[in-house]
Amino acid sequence: MRRQATVLHLDLDAFFAAVEQRDKPSLRGKPVVVGGLGPRGVVSTASYEARTYGIRSAMRTAEARARCPHAAYLSDRFDAYRDASRVVMERLREISPLVEPLSLDEAFVDLAAGEASRSLDLDGARALAEQVRADIADRTGGLTASVGIASSKFLAKIASELAKPDGVHVVEPGTELDVLAPMSVRAIPGVGPATAERLRRLGVHTVEDLRGLEAVELTSLLGTAYGTSLHALARGVDHRAVVAERETKSLSVEDTFETDITDPRVLADIATTMSRRLSDRLRERGMSGRTVTLKIRHHDFETHTRSATLAGPTDDARTIARTATGLLTEIDSSSGLRLLGVGVSGMADWVQDDLFVADEEPDGGAEPELTSVAGASARPRTRWPAGADVVHAELGPGWVWGSGLGRVTVRFETRTSGPGPVRTFAADDPSLTPGTVEP
């Protein structure tokens, strides 16, 4: 624990959806949902406008559509998200060499390792956070971030939650217990509905209530590791250091769900989506891995991993997804999973092609691939997922508004153009080609 508030946590607000709203002027201020669009699709991110309808991450897209049928439902564009994330992380590294990215939209920063640390009193820390947020908005074209600053990683993350959306919150050293006391126990990382219910039966509703339990009571109820951690966090104790990226020995993608998930089909769809994201990260770094690991956390916080080692290293989304979902079939999810992750280790900088993998995409809930209409079968098949960037030979850049039945509808607008017109074309129109992400 530190005597000064020198740990910063930054979280970009509704990141995927915010990037889509930034790049698609007609969607600004409207509900936007990003994720799988098919019958088995899962929500990745919902804009704040969509969240007012109860839409959340890991929800089935079909349920989201039922709650808010007028929202814009878009497939993901990870190239755009990575580009925006890169700008944000570069700005954070201007503050300090110790930046610990947690995902594309979230990172810890050790302000004590930066040049400005000597002058960082509370007012200085707050001013620095505001400047960083302003710079991020300017450099990314308007994306907003919530920033928390405190004496530990746990409190800094709590502070950024208090700052949401689009704000700054600084926890003054010495006030940590006062800040935590009235909060629901759900504010502590890892406390989900099942754990909260167990605690409720003991009369524990707030962090202050939790503080009244002895460590032996918590370890008896929740297990040694989790009970000990919860006992410390309830008292604001967190000694974890901010760790900058080191040599990559493994890569992984994981998500903690707002509510426990029991449906194996939903979990398989999430694992497949994670495999695609993991494949993108591997290819971006020019790396591959030989061992695929599935990480799961049950409703009671019991955590397990299962691994499978391939004949050779791979960066292929299909291979990773097939292996991860195969491992998932060995898991009993009937009591609910609160976390799922897919990782790759045994890293290499080359790939062993799997000659026995069928040339098809894993089923992650994406739109069906459209084929050319009759009389134009020589033209290669083109997928037009909703939200994808496209370019028309005469009308210029736009994005896919919708597709099906041999047609594709495009809205012609860019980040700086303002809302644009909508036009519909044959799916195999030679004037229409997949576009590139605007830098």
N, C-alpha and C positions, 0 to 999 in steps of 0.2 A: 504494500500500500504506500501511496505517496503523500507527502505533506502538501503538495501543490496539485492543482487541477491541470495536469499536463498530458492526459490521454484524450484524444479526439476520436469520435466515431462519426463517420459521415454515411448517410443513407440517402440515395437518390429516390425521390418520391415517385411511386408507381412507375418504375423505370421503363419497362417495355412499352406500356401504354402511353407514357409521356413522350417517348421517342416517336411513336406513331402519330400522336396529336401534333407534335412539332412539325413532322414532315408532311402531314396531311391537313392543311388549313381548315377544310370543311368539317373536321372532326373535333376541333378545339371546343372545349366546353361541353362536349357530348359524351355519353357513356361509350367506352371502348373496352373490348375484351380481347386479349391476345392468348392464343393457344391452339390446340388441335380442333379442327372444324368438322370432322366427320362424326358419325354416330357414336364413336368410342373416344372422342376427343376430350381433353382435360384442359381447364383454364390454367394458364401460366401467370398472367397478371391482369388485373382489372383496374381501370382508371377510378379516381375517387367518385366520379359521377356514376359509374356502374356499381360501386360498392354500396351506394345508398339503397340499391335494390337487393342487397344481401348477397351479391356475387363475391366470391373469394377464390384464391388460388387453390388448386387441386380439386375444385368442384367439377363435376361432369359438365361439359359444354351444353349438353341437352337440357340440364337443369337450369343453367344460366340463361339459355334462350327462353325458357318458360318464365323465368323471373323478369327478364327484360328483353322482350323480342325486338325492340327497336334499337338496341345497341349495335354498334359496328363490331362484327366478329372477324378478326384478322389472324392469319397465320404469322408465325414469328419471322423476323428478319435479323438474324444474329450478326450479320456483317454490320448493320447499322448500330446495333447495341454495342458491339465490340469497339467500333470506332468512337462512339460517345464515351464509353468507359475508359478508353485509352487517354482521351483528353483529360478526364477527371483525375485519373491516377497520376498523370504527369504533373497536374497542378498540385496535388498533394505532396509529391516528391520535391516540389520547390520549397515546401515548408520544412521537411525533415527527411533524412535518408531512411528512417525507419517507418515504412508504410507496409501494413499487412492487409492486402486485399482478401476479403472473405468471399466475394463473388463479383460479378460485373458491376454491381451497383452499391457495394458496401465495402468499407475499409476502416481499419484503425490506424491512427497516426500517433507516434510518440513525439510530442512537441518538445520534450526535454532534450531530444537529440538534435533539435534544429538550432540555427544561428540566433533566432529571436527569443530563445528560451529564458534568458536572463531578465528580460523586461516583461515577461508574461505574467502579470498579475491578473486578477479576474477580469478587469476592464480590458486589459490587453488581449486576453484570450478570446473574449467576446468580440472584440473588434477584428481580430484575425479571422475568426469564424465567419463573420459577416463579409469580410473581404473575399475570402475563399468562395463563399456562396455566390457573390456577385460576379467573380471571375468565371466560375463554372457556368453560370447562366449566360454570360457574354460569349464564352468560347464554344459552348455547345449549342448555341442558338435558342436558349430559353429554358433549358432543363433546370428544375429546382431541386434543392437538397435540404435535408434536415440534419443539423449538426448538434451533437452533444459533447460536452467537455466535462471531465471529472477526474478523480484521483485513481480510478481503476477502469479496466475494460468493461466490467459489469455495469458500473455506474454510468460510464460514458454512453453505453448502449441504451440504458434506461433513459438517460437525458435526451438522446436523439429521438426516442419514442415520444417523450414529453414535448419535443419541439415540432412534431409532425402536425400538418405538413408545412414545409417551406419556412422553417424557423431555426432558432438557436436557443439552446438551454445549457447553462453552466451550473454545475452542482458545486457549491462552495465547500472546500474541505472542512470537515467537522460537522456538516449538516446532513451527511449521507443517511444516517438512521432516521432523521426527521423526514427526509424525502421518501424513504422506503416505507415507513411505518403505516400510512393509511392505504397503501396500494394493495390490490388484490394479490393473493399468492400467485395468480396466473401471470403476474408481471415478471416473475423469476423465470429465466430461461429453463425450459424443460418441464415446467409444471403445466400439464395439459388437463383436459377434462377429467380423466380417470384419477390422476393424482390429486387434483383439486377436490374431487368427491371424497376420496379417502381422508383428506385433511379436514373436510367439512364435518365428517362424522366425529371428528375429535374436537369440533368447535373452532376450527381454524379457518378463518376467512381472509384475514389480512396478513401482511408481512409481520406486523407487530404481534399478531396472535401466534404466528409461526415461531417468533423469537422466544415465546414462552415454553416451547418444547425443548427438552434436553436432547443431546445428540443421540443417546442410546434409544430414545423413543423413535426418532426419525430413522435410524438405521434398522431398527426392528421392523418398522412399517414399510420402508422403501428399499432396504438393502444397504450394505456398508458404503459403497462408493457414492451412490446418489444421496443417501441420507446425510453423509458427512459433508458433501458439497452443498446441499440445501441448507444445512445448519450454518455453514460459513457465509453463504450468500445472503441469508436472512439478516446477518449482522454486518453486511456490506463488505465482507472480507473477500478479496480477490487479488492474488499475488501474480497473476499471469502477466508476462511481459509482452510487449508488442514485438512481433518477430517478422523481420523483412523476408522476402522471398529468397530462398537459397536454391542450391542445385535441385532440380526437380527429380525426385525419386518416385513420385506417383502423382497422378491427377485424379480428381474425383469431383462429382457433382452430387449434392444432396439437398433435400428440402425437409423442413419440419412443417407438418400440416396443422392447420388451425383446429381441425377436429380429426380424431382418429379415423382411419380408413380400414374397412374390413373387406371390401369387394376386391377379389383377386384380379378381376378384369381392369378395374381402375388402376390398381397398383402396377399391373403389367404395362398399361398405357403410359403411366408416369415413368417407369423404368426405361421404356423405349424412347420417350422424349429426352430423358437424361442421357441416354446412350448417344443420341444425335448431338447433343450439346457437347458431350465429352469428346466425341469424334472431331467436332469442329475445333476444339481447343488443342487436341493432339496435332491436327494438321496445321494449325496456325503456328505451332512451335516446331514443326518438322519432326515430330516424335511419334513413337508407337509403343505399345506395351504388350506383354505376353500373358499377364495374369489379370483376370477380370474379377473384381470383388463386389459383392452385394452387401450393403450395410442396412440393417433394419433395427428399429427401436420400437419395442412394444408399448402398450398403453401404460404399463407400470414402470417404464423407463429401462427395462432390461434390454440390453443392446447385444446384438450378435452380428457376425460377418460370416459369409460363405464365399469361397473363392474357387475358381477353375482356371487351370493353366492351359493355354493353347499350344499348338505345335510350334507356332512362331509368333513374333510380335505383329500386332495389327493396329490400324487406326480406323478401321472400317466400321461404320455405324451399325451395319447389319449384323456383323459378327459379334460386336459388343452387346447389341440388344438381344440377339438370340441366346447368348451365354447368360446374360443377366436375367432374362425372363425364365430361362431354364432353372437357374438357381432359385428364383422366386417360387417356383412350383413346389420346392421342398419346404417352404415356410408355411406355418399355420397362422393365418392372419385373422382368424375368426374373432379373436379378442380385440383386434384393432391395432394398427400400426400408426405411430405418431411421426416417424421419420423413415425416409427411404433414401438410399444413396447408391450410386454406381461409380466405381473407381477402376483405374488401370494402373498396374505397377509392373516391375520388371522392364524398365524403360529401355528403349533403343532408338537409334536415329535412322532405322531402316524398317521396311515392312515385308513380311512374308505373305504374299498373296495367297488367299484361300481359294484354290481352284474349284472347290466343291460347293461354294456359296452360290445360291441361285441369284441371278441378276434382277433383284427386286428390292424395293424399299421396305423397311420394317413398317408394320401397321401402327402408326402413332396417331391415328385420327385425322390425317391430312385429307384434303379434298381428293377425289378420284382423279387420276390422270386423264386428261382429255385427248382424244385422238382426232386426226384430221377428218373432215367431212368427206362424203362420197365424192370420188372424182379427183381427190388430192392426196391419195394414200402415199405418194412418194415423199411428202413432207414429213420430217421427223415429228414424233409426238411431242407436244408441249404441255406442261402443266401451268395452269394459271390460278394459283391459290390466292384467295382474297387477301389484299394488302400488299401483294408483291409489286416490286418496281417494274415498270415496262416503259418502252419507248416506241412511239409511232413515227414512221418516216416523215410525215408531214406535220402532225399535231404536237410532236415533241414528247417530253417525259410525263408520266402519270403513274397511277397505281390501279391495281385490279379491284374493282368495286364488287364484282361477282362473276361467276362463270357457271356453265352447264348447258346441256342440250346443244352442243356445238357452237356456243356463243361465248363471248367474253365481253364484259362491260367495264370500261375504263373511265376513271375520273382524271382529267388532265389538270394537274396542279402540282406545285412543288412547295418546298418549305417557305420560299419567299414570294410566291406568286399570288397568294390569296386563293379562296375557293374557286375551283374551276369547273368547266362543263363536263357532262357525262356523255359518252358515246359507246355504242355497242357494235361489235365486229364479229365476223366468223372466227372461230377459234384458230383456224389455220391461215388467217389473213397474213400474207407475207410482209405487209407493212408494219406488223406488230412484233416486237422482239422483247425478250426479257431485258430489263434495265439494270443499271448499276446504282449502288448506294451513293447518294450525294455526300461528299466529304464534309 
